[in-house]
Amino acid sequence: MTHFIPSLKATRQALLVMAAALLVPSVSLAELADRDKPMNIEADALRYDDVKQTSVFTGNVVITKGTIIMRGARADVRQDPAGNQFGVLTGSPGKLAFFRQKREGLDEWIEGEGEKIEYESQTETVVFTGQAVMRRYRGTFLNDESVGSQITYNSQTEIYTVKGGPGSKTAANPSGRVRAMLTPIQKDAQGNPLPPQAPAAADPANLRPSTSLQEKSK
């Protein structure tokens, strides 16, 4: 009986085929990303410039795009010929603009506020500027919180950077230095992450539409 021993080249080709097959589900998940969803906007008023291809929404602006929710007093939105969307959201005097997005495949949410919020769909990047705050929730439990003058978050790479400075000075933080609260994930005896515990009814860490904007009750 003759035994067939595959060559090194054939083995490599087979491994490449298997790897490609394993990547198929990842591609399918990417097609469900928020950046591919339509942007829906509600406001009290709209001014559209056809030449510049820009739209200015004012008055109780609410933007939804997939799992993304943004709220502010004014939104300047434009779309390039390739369909990429860019938005600048600002709060009213004394009020911060608000952003929230669900993390892909997890019961976790990223929530942030700032005097100005810039969003870019192509790179899936959001920048909070002026009294910037970003929080990460596991379920309804506040897990992490960062405070600075500017925070940049990329939902593709899941990397964020925080800058301190005069823009983050408050009565509680007169130095304007970056501040962060990081909670370790609890694990069981086998080292597996435990599901987040629901906070008490009076816990202020419950998910909320915004801590800064006055909104009508639903």
CYANA upper distance limits for C-alpha pairs under 8 A (distance plus 0.5 A):
  6 PRO  CA     10 ALA  CA      6.64
  6 PRO  CA     11 THR  CA      7.01
  7 SER  CA     11 THR  CA      6.79
  8 LEU  CA     12 ARG  CA      6.74
  9 LYS  CA     13 GLN  CA      6.79
 10 ALA  CA     14 ALA  CA      6.72
 11 THR  CA     15 LEU  CA      6.77
 12 ARG  CA     16 LEU  CA      6.72
 13 GLN  CA     17 VAL  CA      6.82
 14 ALA  CA     18 MET  CA      6.83
 15 LEU  CA     19 ALA  CA      6.63
 16 LEU  CA     20 ALA  CA      6.66
 17 VAL  CA     21 ALA  CA      6.77
 18 MET  CA     22 LEU  CA      6.81
 19 ALA  CA     23 LEU  CA      6.93
 20 ALA  CA     24 VAL  CA      7.27
 22 LEU  CA     26 SER  CA      8.41
 23 LEU  CA     27 VAL  CA      7.03
 24 VAL  CA     28 SER  CA      6.98
 25 PRO  CA     29 LEU  CA      6.81
 26 SER  CA     30 ALA  CA      6.81
 27 VAL  CA     31 GLU  CA      7.04
 28 SER  CA     32 LEU  CA      7.57
 29 LEU  CA     33 ALA  CA      7.57
 31 GLU  CA     36 ASP  CA      7.58
 32 LEU  CA     36 ASP  CA      7.49
 32 LEU  CA     37 LYS  CA      8.37
 33 ALA  CA     37 LYS  CA      7.75
 33 ALA  CA     66 GLY  CA      8.30
 33 ALA  CA    104 GLU  CA      8.35
 34 ASP  CA     65 LYS  CA      6.75
 34 ASP  CA     66 GLY  CA      5.40
 34 ASP  CA     67 THR  CA      7.04
 34 ASP  CA     68 ILE  CA      7.62
 35 ARG  CA     65 LYS  CA      8.10
 35 ARG  CA     66 GLY  CA      8.36
 35 ARG  CA    121 SER  CA      5.62
 35 ARG  CA    122 GLN  CA      7.43
 35 ARG  CA    124 GLU  CA      7.21
 37 LYS  CA     65 LYS  CA      6.28
 37 LYS  CA     66 GLY  CA      6.00
 38 PRO  CA     65 LYS  CA      6.33
 38 PRO  CA     66 GLY  CA      7.88
 39 MET  CA     63 ILE  CA      7.41
 39 MET  CA     64 THR  CA      6.43
 39 MET  CA     65 LYS  CA      5.18
 39 MET  CA     66 GLY  CA      8.40
 40 ASN  CA     63 ILE  CA      6.17
 40 ASN  CA     64 THR  CA      5.75
 40 ASN  CA     65 LYS  CA      6.83
 41 ILE  CA     61 VAL  CA      7.55
 41 ILE  CA     62 VAL  CA      6.22
 41 ILE  CA     63 ILE  CA      5.01
 41 ILE  CA     64 THR  CA      7.07
 42 GLU  CA     57 PHE  CA      8.48
 42 GLU  CA     60 ASN  CA      8.33
 42 GLU  CA     61 VAL  CA      6.14
 42 GLU  CA     62 VAL  CA      5.69
 42 GLU  CA     63 ILE  CA      7.04
 43 ALA  CA     57 PHE  CA      6.42
 43 ALA  CA     58 THR  CA      6.38
 43 ALA  CA     59 GLY  CA      5.97
 43 ALA  CA     60 ASN  CA      6.05
 43 ALA  CA     61 VAL  CA      4.95
 43 ALA  CA     62 VAL  CA      7.04
 44 ASP  CA     57 PHE  CA      7.97
 44 ASP  CA     58 THR  CA      6.50
 44 ASP  CA     59 GLY  CA      5.30
 44 ASP  CA     60 ASN  CA      6.99
 44 ASP  CA     61 VAL  CA      7.81
 45 ALA  CA     57 PHE  CA      6.26
 45 ALA  CA     58 THR  CA      5.83
 45 ALA  CA     59 GLY  CA      7.02
 46 LEU  CA     55 SER  CA      7.37
 46 LEU  CA     56 VAL  CA      6.14
 46 LEU  CA     57 PHE  CA      5.08
 46 LEU  CA     58 THR  CA      6.99
 47 ARG  CA     55 SER  CA      6.24
 47 ARG  CA     56 VAL  CA      5.60
 47 ARG  CA     57 PHE  CA      7.08
 48 TYR  CA     53 GLN  CA      7.94
 48 TYR  CA     54 THR  CA      6.45
 48 TYR  CA     55 SER  CA      4.93
 48 TYR  CA     56 VAL  CA      6.88
 49 ASP  CA     53 GLN  CA      6.07
 49 ASP  CA     54 THR  CA      5.81
 49 ASP  CA     55 SER  CA      6.81
 50 ASP  CA     54 THR  CA      7.40
 53 GLN  CA     78 ARG  CA      6.55
 53 GLN  CA     79 GLN  CA      7.38
 54 THR  CA     76 ASP  CA      7.62
 54 THR  CA     77 VAL  CA      6.25
 54 THR  CA     78 ARG  CA      5.06
 54 THR  CA     79 GLN  CA      7.85
 55 SER  CA     76 ASP  CA      6.37
 55 SER  CA     77 VAL  CA      5.69
 55 SER  CA     78 ARG  CA      6.81
 56 VAL  CA     74 ARG  CA      7.71
 56 VAL  CA     75 ALA  CA      6.27
 56 VAL  CA     76 ASP  CA      5.12
 56 VAL  CA     77 VAL  CA      6.88
 57 PHE  CA     61 VAL  CA      7.15
 57 PHE  CA     74 ARG  CA      6.08
 57 PHE  CA     75 ALA  CA      5.60
 57 PHE  CA     76 ASP  CA      7.00
 58 THR  CA     73 ALA  CA      6.34
 58 THR  CA     74 ARG  CA      4.91
 58 THR  CA     75 ALA  CA      7.05
 59 GLY  CA     72 GLY  CA      8.37
 59 GLY  CA     73 ALA  CA      5.61
 59 GLY  CA     74 ARG  CA      6.81
 60 ASN  CA     71 ARG  CA      7.71
 60 ASN  CA     72 GLY  CA      6.63
 60 ASN  CA     73 ALA  CA      5.72
 60 ASN  CA     74 ARG  CA      8.04
 61 VAL  CA     71 ARG  CA      6.07
 61 VAL  CA     72 GLY  CA      5.76
 61 VAL  CA     73 ALA  CA      6.15
 61 VAL  CA     74 ARG  CA      6.67
 61 VAL  CA     75 ALA  CA      7.39
 62 VAL  CA     69 ILE  CA      7.79
 62 VAL  CA     70 MET  CA      6.31
 62 VAL  CA     71 ARG  CA      5.19
 62 VAL  CA     72 GLY  CA      7.37
 63 ILE  CA     68 ILE  CA      8.33
 63 ILE  CA     69 ILE  CA      6.22
 63 ILE  CA     70 MET  CA      5.46
 63 ILE  CA     71 ARG  CA      6.86
 64 THR  CA     68 ILE  CA      5.99
 64 THR  CA     69 ILE  CA      5.19
 64 THR  CA     70 MET  CA      6.99
 65 LYS  CA     69 ILE  CA      7.22
 67 THR  CA    100 ARG  CA      8.34
 67 THR  CA    101 GLN  CA      5.94
 67 THR  CA    102 LYS  CA      6.25
 68 ILE  CA     99 PHE  CA      7.75
 68 ILE  CA    100 ARG  CA      6.11
 68 ILE  CA    101 GLN  CA      4.96
 68 ILE  CA    102 LYS  CA      7.60
 69 ILE  CA     98 PHE  CA      8.47
 69 ILE  CA     99 PHE  CA      6.26
 69 ILE  CA    100 ARG  CA      5.73
 69 ILE  CA    101 GLN  CA      7.07
 70 MET  CA     89 LEU  CA      8.49
 70 MET  CA     97 ALA  CA      8.00
 70 MET  CA     98 PHE  CA      5.92
 70 MET  CA     99 PHE  CA      4.98
 70 MET  CA    100 ARG  CA      7.04
 71 ARG  CA     89 LEU  CA      8.13
 71 ARG  CA     97 ALA  CA      6.26
 71 ARG  CA     98 PHE  CA      5.57
 71 ARG  CA     99 PHE  CA      7.21
 71 ARG  CA    213 LEU  CA      8.23
 72 GLY  CA     89 LEU  CA      6.51
 72 GLY  CA     90 THR  CA      6.07
 72 GLY  CA     91 GLY  CA      5.28
 72 GLY  CA     92 SER  CA      7.72
 72 GLY  CA     96 LEU  CA      7.70
 72 GLY  CA     97 ALA  CA      5.05
 72 GLY  CA     98 PHE  CA      6.97
 72 GLY  CA    213 LEU  CA      7.74
 73 ALA  CA     89 LEU  CA      8.00
 73 ALA  CA     90 THR  CA      6.44
 73 ALA  CA     91 GLY  CA      5.34
 73 ALA  CA     92 SER  CA      5.78
 73 ALA  CA     97 ALA  CA      7.91
 74 ARG  CA     89 LEU  CA      6.26
 74 ARG  CA     90 THR  CA      5.88
 74 ARG  CA     91 GLY  CA      7.21
 74 ARG  CA     92 SER  CA      8.32
 75 ALA  CA     87 GLY  CA      7.10
 75 ALA  CA     88 VAL  CA      6.02
 75 ALA  CA     89 LEU  CA      4.92
 75 ALA  CA     90 THR  CA      7.00
 76 ASP  CA     87 GLY  CA      6.08
 76 ASP  CA     88 VAL  CA      5.65
 76 ASP  CA     89 LEU  CA      7.09
 77 VAL  CA     85 GLN  CA      7.78
 77 VAL  CA     86 PHE  CA      6.23
 77 VAL  CA     87 GLY  CA      4.91
 77 VAL  CA     88 VAL  CA      7.08
 78 ARG  CA     85 GLN  CA      6.47
 78 ARG  CA     86 PHE  CA      5.92
 78 ARG  CA     87 GLY  CA      7.07
 79 GLN  CA     83 GLY  CA      6.26
 79 GLN  CA     84 ASN  CA      6.01
 79 GLN  CA     85 GLN  CA      5.02
 79 GLN  CA     86 PHE  CA      6.74
 80 ASP  CA     84 ASN  CA      6.02
 80 ASP  CA     85 GLN  CA      7.26
 84 ASN  CA    120 GLU  CA      8.07
 84 ASN  CA    121 SER  CA      6.38
 84 ASN  CA    122 GLN  CA      6.11
 85 GLN  CA    120 GLU  CA      6.54
 85 GLN  CA    121 SER  CA      5.85
 85 GLN  CA    122 GLN  CA      7.70
 86 PHE  CA    118 GLU  CA      8.06
 86 PHE  CA    119 TYR  CA      6.22
 86 PHE  CA    120 GLU  CA      5.21
 86 PHE  CA    121 SER  CA      7.02
 87 GLY  CA    118 GLU  CA      6.24
 87 GLY  CA    119 TYR  CA      5.62
 87 GLY  CA    120 GLU  CA      7.15
 88 VAL  CA    116 LYS  CA      7.46
 88 VAL  CA    117 ILE  CA      6.21
 88 VAL  CA    118 GLU  CA      5.02
 88 VAL  CA    119 TYR  CA      6.95
 89 LEU  CA     97 ALA  CA      7.04
 89 LEU  CA    116 LYS  CA      6.18
 89 LEU  CA    117 ILE  CA      5.50
 89 LEU  CA    118 GLU  CA      6.83
 90 THR  CA     96 LEU  CA      7.75
 90 THR  CA     97 ALA  CA      6.00
 90 THR  CA    114 GLY  CA      8.47
 90 THR  CA    115 GLU  CA      6.31
 90 THR  CA    116 LYS  CA      5.02
 90 THR  CA    117 ILE  CA      6.86
 91 GLY  CA     95 LYS  CA      5.80
 91 GLY  CA     96 LEU  CA      5.20
 91 GLY  CA     97 ALA  CA      4.99
 91 GLY  CA    114 GLY  CA      8.33
 91 GLY  CA    115 GLU  CA      6.11
 91 GLY  CA    116 LYS  CA      7.21
 91 GLY  CA    213 LEU  CA      8.46
 92 SER  CA     96 LEU  CA      7.47
 92 SER  CA     97 ALA  CA      8.47
 95 LYS  CA    115 GLU  CA      7.78
 95 LYS  CA    212 SER  CA      5.79
 95 LYS  CA    213 LEU  CA      6.48
 96 LEU  CA    113 GLU  CA      6.46
 96 LEU  CA    114 GLY  CA      5.66
 96 LEU  CA    115 GLU  CA      5.34
 96 LEU  CA    116 LYS  CA      8.01
 96 LEU  CA    212 SER  CA      5.92
 96 LEU  CA    213 LEU  CA      7.23
 97 ALA  CA    113 GLU  CA      6.01
 97 ALA  CA    114 GLY  CA      5.96
 97 ALA  CA    115 GLU  CA      6.32
 97 ALA  CA    116 LYS  CA      6.84
 97 ALA  CA    117 ILE  CA      7.17
 97 ALA  CA    212 SER  CA      7.88
 97 ALA  CA    213 LEU  CA      7.81
 98 PHE  CA    111 GLU  CA      8.15
 98 PHE  CA    112 GLY  CA      6.44
 98 PHE  CA    113 GLU  CA      5.08
 98 PHE  CA    114 GLY  CA      7.38
 98 PHE  CA    117 ILE  CA      8.22
 98 PHE  CA    210 SER  CA      6.74
 98 PHE  CA    212 SER  CA      8.27
 98 PHE  CA    213 LEU  CA      8.43
 99 PHE  CA    111 GLU  CA      6.14
 99 PHE  CA    112 GLY  CA      5.66
 99 PHE  CA    113 GLU  CA      6.71
 99 PHE  CA    117 ILE  CA      8.36
100 ARG  CA    109 TRP  CA      7.38
100 ARG  CA    110 ILE  CA      6.07
100 ARG  CA    111 GLU  CA      4.78
100 ARG  CA    112 GLY  CA      6.90
101 GLN  CA    109 TRP  CA      6.14
101 GLN  CA    110 ILE  CA      5.80
101 GLN  CA    111 GLU  CA      7.08
102 LYS  CA    106 LEU  CA      8.14
102 LYS  CA    107 ASP  CA      7.99
102 LYS  CA    108 GLU  CA      6.47
102 LYS  CA    109 TRP  CA      4.87
102 LYS  CA    110 ILE  CA      6.77
103 ARG  CA    107 ASP  CA      7.72
103 ARG  CA    108 GLU  CA      6.05
103 ARG  CA    109 TRP  CA      6.18
103 ARG  CA    110 ILE  CA      7.55
103 ARG  CA    155 SER  CA      8.28
107 ASP  CA    138 ARG  CA      6.60
107 ASP  CA    139 GLY  CA      5.86
108 GLU  CA    136 ARG  CA      7.47
108 GLU  CA    137 TYR  CA      5.85
108 GLU  CA    138 ARG  CA      5.03
108 GLU  CA    139 GLY  CA      6.11
109 TRP  CA    136 ARG  CA      6.21
109 TRP  CA    137 TYR  CA      5.62
109 TRP  CA    138 ARG  CA      7.30
109 TRP  CA    139 GLY  CA      8.01
110 ILE  CA    134 MET  CA      7.63
110 ILE  CA    135 ARG  CA      6.33
110 ILE  CA    136 ARG  CA      5.23
110 ILE  CA    137 TYR  CA      7.04
111 GLU  CA    134 MET  CA      6.18
111 GLU  CA    135 ARG  CA      5.61
111 GLU  CA    136 ARG  CA      6.85
111 GLU  CA    137 TYR  CA      8.35
112 GLY  CA    128 PHE  CA      7.81
112 GLY  CA    132 ALA  CA      7.82
112 GLY  CA    133 VAL  CA      5.86
112 GLY  CA    134 MET  CA      4.61
112 GLY  CA    135 ARG  CA      6.56
113 GLU  CA    117 ILE  CA      8.05
113 GLU  CA    128 PHE  CA      6.98
113 GLU  CA    131 GLN  CA      8.22
113 GLU  CA    132 ALA  CA      6.20
113 GLU  CA    133 VAL  CA      5.79
113 GLU  CA    134 MET  CA      7.09
114 GLY  CA    128 PHE  CA      5.54
114 GLY  CA    129 THR  CA      5.81
114 GLY  CA    130 GLY  CA      5.85
114 GLY  CA    131 GLN  CA      5.98
114 GLY  CA    132 ALA  CA      4.96
114 GLY  CA    133 VAL  CA      7.08
115 GLU  CA    128 PHE  CA      7.90
115 GLU  CA    129 THR  CA      6.43
115 GLU  CA    130 GLY  CA      5.44
115 GLU  CA    131 GLN  CA      7.03
115 GLU  CA    132 ALA  CA      7.83
116 LYS  CA    128 PHE  CA      6.47
116 LYS  CA    129 THR  CA      5.71
116 LYS  CA    130 GLY  CA      7.12
117 ILE  CA    126 VAL  CA      7.34
117 ILE  CA    127 VAL  CA      6.04
117 ILE  CA    128 PHE  CA      5.21
117 ILE  CA    129 THR  CA      6.88
118 GLU  CA    126 VAL  CA      6.00
118 GLU  CA    127 VAL  CA      5.55
118 GLU  CA    128 PHE  CA      7.23
119 TYR  CA    124 GLU  CA      7.87
119 TYR  CA    125 THR  CA      6.40
119 TYR  CA    126 VAL  CA      5.01
119 TYR  CA    127 VAL  CA      7.15
120 GLU  CA    124 GLU  CA      6.12
120 GLU  CA    125 THR  CA      5.90
120 GLU  CA    126 VAL  CA      7.04
121 SER  CA    125 THR  CA      7.41
123 THR  CA    154 ASN  CA      7.87
123 THR  CA    156 GLN  CA      7.88
124 GLU  CA    154 ASN  CA      6.36
124 GLU  CA    155 SER  CA      6.25
124 GLU  CA    156 GLN  CA      6.77
125 THR  CA    152 THR  CA      7.66
125 THR  CA    153 TYR  CA      6.22
125 THR  CA    154 ASN  CA      4.95
125 THR  CA    155 SER  CA      6.94
125 THR  CA    156 GLN  CA      8.49
126 VAL  CA    152 THR  CA      6.43
126 VAL  CA    153 TYR  CA      5.89
126 VAL  CA    154 ASN  CA      7.06
127 VAL  CA    150 GLN  CA      7.57
127 VAL  CA    151 ILE  CA      6.20
127 VAL  CA    152 THR  CA      4.91
127 VAL  CA    153 TYR  CA      6.85
128 PHE  CA    132 ALA  CA      5.91
128 PHE  CA    133 VAL  CA      8.02
128 PHE  CA    150 GLN  CA      6.00
128 PHE  CA    151 ILE  CA      5.61
128 PHE  CA    152 THR  CA      6.91
129 THR  CA    149 SER  CA      6.44
129 THR  CA    150 GLN  CA      4.92
129 THR  CA    151 ILE  CA      7.12
129 THR  CA    167 GLY  CA      8.47
130 GLY  CA    148 GLY  CA      8.36
130 GLY  CA    149 SER  CA      5.57
130 GLY  CA    150 GLN  CA      6.72
130 GLY  CA    167 GLY  CA      5.67
130 GLY  CA    168 SER  CA      7.00
131 GLN  CA    147 VAL  CA      7.90
131 GLN  CA    148 GLY  CA      6.88
131 GLN  CA    149 SER  CA      5.91
131 GLN  CA    150 GLN  CA      8.01
131 GLN  CA    167 GLY  CA      6.41
131 GLN  CA    168 SER  CA      5.33
131 GLN  CA    169 LYS  CA      8.12
132 ALA  CA    147 VAL  CA      6.30
132 ALA  CA    148 GLY  CA      5.84
132 ALA  CA    149 SER  CA      5.93
132 ALA  CA    150 GLN  CA      6.09
132 ALA  CA    151 ILE  CA      6.76
132 ALA  CA    168 SER  CA      7.47
133 VAL  CA    145 GLU  CA      7.68
133 VAL  CA    146 SER  CA      6.25
133 VAL  CA    147 VAL  CA      5.12
133 VAL  CA    148 GLY  CA      7.14
133 VAL  CA    151 ILE  CA      7.95
134 MET  CA    145 GLU  CA      6.18
134 MET  CA    146 SER  CA      5.83
134 MET  CA    147 VAL  CA      7.18
134 MET  CA    151 ILE  CA      7.96
135 ARG  CA    142 LEU  CA      7.60
135 ARG  CA    143 ASN  CA      8.00
135 ARG  CA    144 ASP  CA      6.04
135 ARG  CA    145 GLU  CA      4.82
135 ARG  CA    146 SER  CA      7.01
136 ARG  CA    142 LEU  CA      6.72
136 ARG  CA    143 ASN  CA      6.14
136 ARG  CA    144 ASP  CA      5.58
136 ARG  CA    145 GLU  CA      6.99
137 TYR  CA    141 PHE  CA      5.84
137 TYR  CA    142 LEU  CA      5.07
137 TYR  CA    143 ASN  CA      5.83
137 TYR  CA    144 ASP  CA      7.61
137 TYR  CA    207 LEU  CA      8.43
138 ARG  CA    142 LEU  CA      7.03
138 ARG  CA    143 ASN  CA      6.75
138 ARG  CA    196 PRO  CA      6.51
139 GLY  CA    196 PRO  CA      6.93
139 GLY  CA    198 ALA  CA      8.15
140 THR  CA    196 PRO  CA      8.42
140 THR  CA    198 ALA  CA      6.83
140 THR  CA    199 PRO  CA      7.59
140 THR  CA    205 ALA  CA      7.49
140 THR  CA    206 ASN  CA      5.80
140 THR  CA    207 LEU  CA      6.27
141 PHE  CA    196 PRO  CA      6.98
141 PHE  CA    197 GLN  CA      7.34
141 PHE  CA    198 ALA  CA      6.84
141 PHE  CA    199 PRO  CA      6.74
141 PHE  CA    205 ALA  CA      6.71
141 PHE  CA    206 ASN  CA      7.22
142 LEU  CA    205 ALA  CA      5.93
142 LEU  CA    206 ASN  CA      8.08
143 ASN  CA    182 LEU  CA      7.05
143 ASN  CA    183 THR  CA      5.81
143 ASN  CA    184 PRO  CA      8.45
144 ASP  CA    180 ALA  CA      7.89
144 ASP  CA    181 MET  CA      5.91
144 ASP  CA    182 LEU  CA      5.15
144 ASP  CA    183 THR  CA      6.48
145 GLU  CA    180 ALA  CA      6.05
145 GLU  CA    181 MET  CA      5.59
145 GLU  CA    182 LEU  CA      7.23
146 SER  CA    162 VAL  CA      7.99
146 SER  CA    178 VAL  CA      7.93
146 SER  CA    179 ARG  CA      6.27
146 SER  CA    180 ALA  CA      4.73
146 SER  CA    181 MET  CA      6.92
147 VAL  CA    151 ILE  CA      8.43
147 VAL  CA    162 VAL  CA      7.92
147 VAL  CA    168 SER  CA      7.81
147 VAL  CA    178 VAL  CA      6.34
147 VAL  CA    179 ARG  CA      5.68
147 VAL  CA    180 ALA  CA      6.74
148 GLY  CA    162 VAL  CA      6.41
148 GLY  CA    163 LYS  CA      6.00
148 GLY  CA    164 GLY  CA      5.26
148 GLY  CA    165 GLY  CA      7.72
148 GLY  CA    167 GLY  CA      7.96
148 GLY  CA    168 SER  CA      5.51
148 GLY  CA    176 GLY  CA      7.64
148 GLY  CA    177 ARG  CA      7.39
148 GLY  CA    178 VAL  CA      5.45
148 GLY  CA    179 ARG  CA      7.26
149 SER  CA    162 VAL  CA      8.05
149 SER  CA    163 LYS  CA      6.19
149 SER  CA    164 GLY  CA      5.52
149 SER  CA    165 GLY  CA      6.19
149 SER  CA    166 PRO  CA      7.46
149 SER  CA    167 GLY  CA      5.02
149 SER  CA    168 SER  CA      4.78
149 SER  CA    169 LYS  CA      8.46
149 SER  CA    176 GLY  CA      8.10
149 SER  CA    178 VAL  CA      8.42
150 GLN  CA    162 VAL  CA      6.38
150 GLN  CA    163 LYS  CA      5.68
150 GLN  CA    164 GLY  CA      7.47
150 GLN  CA    167 GLY  CA      8.34
151 ILE  CA    160 TYR  CA      7.42
151 ILE  CA    161 THR  CA      6.13
151 ILE  CA    162 VAL  CA      5.00
151 ILE  CA    163 LYS  CA      6.88
152 THR  CA    160 TYR  CA      5.84
152 THR  CA    161 THR  CA      5.81
152 THR  CA    162 VAL  CA      7.17
153 TYR  CA    158 GLU  CA      7.54
153 TYR  CA    159 ILE  CA      6.54
153 TYR  CA    160 TYR  CA      4.73
153 TYR  CA    161 THR  CA      7.23
154 ASN  CA    158 GLU  CA      5.89
154 ASN  CA    159 ILE  CA      6.08
154 ASN  CA    160 TYR  CA      6.73
155 SER  CA    159 ILE  CA      7.70
162 VAL  CA    178 VAL  CA      7.35
163 LYS  CA    178 VAL  CA      6.93
164 GLY  CA    168 SER  CA      6.77
164 GLY  CA    176 GLY  CA      6.26
164 GLY  CA    177 ARG  CA      5.37
164 GLY  CA    178 VAL  CA      5.33
165 GLY  CA    169 LYS  CA      7.63
165 GLY  CA    175 SER  CA      8.33
165 GLY  CA    176 GLY  CA      5.53
165 GLY  CA    177 ARG  CA      6.79
165 GLY  CA    178 VAL  CA      8.49
166 PRO  CA    175 SER  CA      8.30
166 PRO  CA    176 GLY  CA      6.06
167 GLY  CA    176 GLY  CA      7.57
168 SER  CA    173 ASN  CA      8.17
168 SER  CA    176 GLY  CA      5.31
168 SER  CA    177 ARG  CA      7.79
168 SER  CA    178 VAL  CA      8.41
169 LYS  CA    173 ASN  CA      6.03
169 LYS  CA    174 PRO  CA      5.49
169 LYS  CA    175 SER  CA      6.59
169 LYS  CA    176 GLY  CA      4.62
169 LYS  CA    177 ARG  CA      8.24
170 THR  CA    174 PRO  CA      5.82
170 THR  CA    176 GLY  CA      7.64
173 ASN  CA    177 ARG  CA      7.78
185 ILE  CA    193 PRO  CA      6.99
185 ILE  CA    194 LEU  CA      7.91
186 GLN  CA    193 PRO  CA      6.38
186 GLN  CA    194 LEU  CA      6.11
187 LYS  CA    191 GLY  CA      5.72
187 LYS  CA    192 ASN  CA      5.67
187 LYS  CA    193 PRO  CA      4.81
187 LYS  CA    194 LEU  CA      5.61
188 ASP  CA    192 ASN  CA      5.97
188 ASP  CA    193 PRO  CA      7.01
188 ASP  CA    194 LEU  CA      6.77
199 PRO  CA    203 ASP  CA      6.36
199 PRO  CA    205 ALA  CA      8.00
199 PRO  CA    206 ASN  CA      7.77
